[in-house]
Amino acid sequence: MVWRNKIDPSLKPHLERQIIEASKQKKAYLNTKDPAITQLWCAIANLSKEIFDLNLKINYLEKTLQQMLKKQKK
């Protein structure tokens, strides 16, 4: 695809990854009236899941660090 070659080089690997991840839901979006829109929603859902998972990790790390700091102060 020509448009993909015009993407900023720093974004290209991220775009390719999202395309690959969204394509895993191909059965779902090929059975809709507007596959392109459904594919976009699948990509958004993938990004949302990634953000959720990262937030879980960050929250865990923050709590762990806070507990460690409390122990050090004692």
Backbone as JSON, one array per atom type, in Angstrom:
{
  "sequence": "MVWRNKIDPSLKPHLERQIIEASKQKKAYLNTKDPAITQLWCAIANLSKEIFDLNLKINYLEKTLQQMLKKQKK",
  "N": [[0.84, -1.18, 0.0], [0.58, 2.16, -0.87], [0.15, 4.44, 0.8], [1.06, 3.61, 3.29], [3.78, 3.68, 3.04], [4.33, 6.31, 3.25], [4.15, 7.09, 5.81], [5.41, 8.5, 8.84], [8.67, 7.49, 9.64], [9.25, 6.85, 12.31], [6.83, 6.11, 13.32], [5.99, 4.0, 11.8], [6.7, 1.21, 12.54], [4.97, 0.89, 14.69], [2.47, 1.24, 13.55], [2.42, -0.94, 11.78], [2.46, -3.03, 13.62], [-0.02, -2.67, 14.88], [-1.73, -3.13, 12.74], [-1.2, -5.81, 12.23], [-2.06, -6.93, 14.69], [-4.79, -6.2, 14.67], [-5.6, -7.61, 12.46], [-5.86, -10.15, 13.4], [-8.42, -10.41, 14.18], [-9.9, -10.92, 11.99], [-12.01, -12.64, 11.15], [-14.15, -11.58, 12.51], [-14.42, -8.9, 11.54], [-14.78, -9.22, 8.81], [-17.31, -10.13, 8.54], [-19.1, -8.05, 8.68], [-21.06, -5.11, 7.78], [-19.45, -2.96, 7.25], [-16.37, -3.49, 6.99], [-13.93, -2.05, 7.22], [-14.34, -0.04, 9.16], [-14.95, -1.66, 11.34], [-12.52, -2.98, 11.61], [-10.93, -0.84, 12.4], [-12.1, -0.35, 14.93], [-11.38, -2.7, 16.19], [-8.62, -2.34, 16.3], [-8.54, -0.12, 17.99], [-9.59, -1.29, 20.29], [-7.53, -3.1, 20.86], [-5.44, -1.31, 21.47], [-6.58, -0.09, 23.7], [-6.67, -2.26, 25.48], [-3.91, -2.71, 25.78], [-3.17, -0.33, 27.09], [-4.67, -0.58, 29.44], [-3.48, -2.9, 30.55], [-0.87, -1.94, 30.93], [-1.38, 0.08, 32.8], [-2.19, -1.48, 34.98], [0.25, -2.73, 35.59], [1.84, -0.49, 36.22], [0.47, 0.53, 38.46], [0.84, -1.61, 40.23], [3.65, -1.56, 40.5], [3.99, 1.01, 41.6], [2.69, 0.74, 44.09], [4.3, -1.23, 45.23], [6.77, 0.11, 45.38], [6.05, 2.19, 47.15], [5.5, 0.71, 49.46], [8.05, -0.32, 49.93], [9.46, 2.04, 50.46], [8.18, 2.87, 52.8], [8.97, 0.85, 54.55], [11.71, 1.35, 54.62], [11.83, 3.78, 55.95], [11.25, 3.13, 58.53]],
  "CA": [[0.0, 0.0, 0.0], [1.39, 3.36, -1.02], [0.02, 5.35, 1.94], [1.86, 3.12, 4.41], [5.17, 4.09, 2.8], [4.45, 7.74, 3.51], [4.04, 7.28, 7.26], [6.64, 8.87, 9.53], [9.42, 6.27, 9.95], [9.2, 6.49, 13.74], [5.5, 5.53, 13.58], [5.73, 2.85, 10.94], [6.65, -0.09, 13.23], [3.77, 0.84, 15.53], [1.34, 1.03, 12.63], [2.48, -2.33, 11.3], [2.08, -3.9, 14.73], [-1.47, -2.56, 15.08], [-2.38, -3.8, 11.61], [-1.07, -7.26, 12.49], [-2.93, -7.3, 15.81], [-6.2, -6.07, 14.24], [-5.91, -8.66, 11.48], [-6.18, -11.38, 14.13], [-9.88, -10.41, 14.35], [-10.41, -10.88, 10.62], [-13.32, -13.31, 11.07], [-15.17, -10.67, 13.04], [-14.7, -7.72, 10.73], [-15.21, -9.57, 7.45], [-18.74, -10.46, 8.59], [-19.88, -6.85, 8.97], [-21.38, -4.28, 6.61], [-18.33, -2.04, 7.01], [-15.18, -4.11, 7.58], [-12.87, -1.08, 7.54], [-14.67, 0.57, 10.45], [-14.82, -2.7, 12.37], [-11.09, -3.19, 11.8], [-10.46, 0.27, 13.23], [-12.55, -0.57, 16.3], [-10.53, -3.77, 16.74], [-7.32, -1.72, 16.63], [-8.76, 0.71, 19.19], [-9.73, -2.21, 21.42], [-6.18, -3.6, 21.17], [-4.72, -0.23, 22.16], [-7.19, 0.07, 25.01], [-6.2, -3.37, 26.31], [-2.51, -2.45, 26.11], [-3.14, 0.74, 28.1], [-5.18, -1.16, 30.68], [-2.45, -3.78, 31.1], [0.24, -1.1, 31.42], [-1.82, 0.73, 34.04], [-2.11, -2.48, 36.05], [1.66, -2.89, 35.95], [2.29, 0.75, 36.87], [-0.13, 0.56, 39.79], [1.54, -2.6, 41.05], [4.99, -1.06, 40.79], [3.88, 2.15, 42.51], [2.38, 0.22, 45.43], [5.49, -1.92, 45.72], [7.75, 1.13, 45.75], [5.56, 2.86, 48.35], [5.72, -0.2, 50.58], [9.49, -0.38, 50.19], [9.85, 3.3, 51.08], [7.67, 2.86, 54.18], [9.85, -0.04, 55.32], [13.01, 2.0, 54.78], [11.68, 4.88, 56.9], [11.11, 2.58, 59.89]],
  "C": [[0.89, 1.25, 0.0], [1.32, 4.27, 0.21], [0.87, 4.91, 3.11], [3.33, 3.49, 4.26], [5.4, 5.56, 3.11], [4.32, 8.09, 5.0], [5.42, 7.65, 7.83], [7.38, 7.59, 9.95], [9.38, 5.87, 11.42], [7.85, 5.87, 14.12], [5.27, 4.22, 12.85], [5.71, 1.51, 11.67], [5.4, -0.23, 14.11], [2.52, 0.6, 14.69], [1.29, -0.42, 12.18], [2.03, -3.29, 12.4], [0.57, -3.86, 14.95], [-2.24, -3.23, 13.95], [-2.34, -5.31, 11.8], [-2.03, -7.7, 13.59], [-4.41, -7.23, 15.41], [-6.57, -7.18, 13.26], [-6.22, -10.0, 12.14], [-7.69, -11.51, 14.35], [-10.59, -10.43, 13.0], [-11.79, -11.52, 10.48], [-14.44, -12.38, 11.51], [-15.46, -9.53, 12.06], [-15.06, -8.03, 9.28], [-16.7, -9.9, 7.39], [-19.6, -9.25, 8.92], [-20.14, -6.07, 7.68], [-20.23, -3.36, 6.25], [-17.06, -2.57, 7.67], [-14.09, -3.12, 7.97], [-13.1, -0.43, 8.89], [-14.51, -0.45, 11.57], [-13.35, -2.99, 12.64], [-10.49, -2.07, 12.64], [-10.87, 0.09, 14.69], [-11.74, -1.69, 16.96], [-9.16, -3.22, 17.13], [-7.44, -0.86, 17.88], [-8.88, -0.18, 20.42], [-8.37, -2.78, 21.83], [-5.38, -2.55, 21.93], [-5.26, -0.02, 23.57], [-6.74, -1.02, 25.97], [-4.75, -3.17, 26.72], [-2.39, -1.39, 27.2], [-3.61, 0.2, 29.45], [-4.11, -2.03, 31.34], [-1.26, -2.99, 31.65], [-0.14, -0.39, 32.71], [-1.8, -0.23, 35.22], [-0.67, -2.64, 36.53], [2.18, -1.67, 36.69], [1.74, 0.83, 38.29], [0.55, -0.42, 40.74], [2.92, -2.1, 41.46], [4.96, 0.12, 41.76], [3.6, 1.68, 43.94], [3.58, -0.47, 46.04], [6.55, -0.93, 46.17], [7.32, 1.87, 47.02], [5.77, 1.99, 49.58], [7.19, -0.29, 50.94], [9.97, 0.88, 50.89], [9.36, 3.39, 52.54], [8.54, 1.99, 55.07], [11.2, 0.61, 55.59], [12.95, 3.09, 55.85], [11.62, 4.37, 58.34], [12.43, 2.26, 60.52]]
}
